[in-house]
Amino acid sequence: MLTNGDQFSGELMPREGNRLYIRTEYAGVLKIDWAFVKELSVSRPAVLKLNNGNTVRVKTLIAHPNRVVYTDPEGEEFSVEPDGIIGIDTEAWLQNEEGVFSGFGNLSLKSDRGNGDAEFADLDFDLTYRRHDDRFRMSGELEKDIKIRDSGFEQVTKNEWKVSGNYDYFLDRKKYVTGSIGVEADAVTDLDYRLLVGPLFGYQFYESRRLNLLAEVGVLYVNERFTGLDDESFWQPSWHVDFDKYVWENRLQLYHEQFGSIQVEGSGSWLLRSWTGLRIPIKGGFVFSLEYKLDYDEEVPEGDDSLESTTRFKLGYKW
């Protein structure tokens, strides 16, 4: 119920900033200014987020001029100042009652015919387990291209894989520290392995189904070996940005992820990777994606290109 007496019913969506989102069958998603909400009741308990860092489960909420009165699932009443409320959600992980597992996996296949046949398969995945105070993230990617010439000779033009994991501990609603570890290899450029591990500081600007944005900076320890060469170890400043946003009434999802590492004091090399694309939900969790990948690795054998770009179509599953 609004302050002017209007009433709406629908699915409660996470509140972002000063707006309440309600999905209705008759008008799509309604965006209501929180200041105009007089009363809210839910069919199952929602989670009220307070600016002191606490979260409480609520069944009903009534706004008075200077106080907001809410009832918990047992019917007991409490009150809080209007400015003390920073959000409302339906996710149980906000109270550490349970974690929320989400992620996606994609497959990209292509076959070209011409002077020779080119076959390649790309796989990638991204997994997240979120709780109130911490988060686990894991991602990986496999790319393999094989050029089959008319003579029947097979030439591998790309054969690389990457896997990484992060543990994030949240200091408050936005700031967190993360321990990051990643391993990668590239048979074509004779990279036997590259290990990247170290601490990063992160800031979660937005976190919801509709909009996510995080940025991380820190220093990573890098240990790498190329075939026939000695191991090299060094520290490098690094950064990571991850963004996604639903547009056009949740029919499209834009995303961009970027990782970079900077050469310092003559050691190591510049690294830059980015994935930019558009996801289109199909049905039942299946997703079609169009993606442009940019990969710059300064440390490659002579004669190989440091910069690679790839455009690919992917079919995946997202939950």
Disulfide bonds with the S-S distance in Angstrom:
none
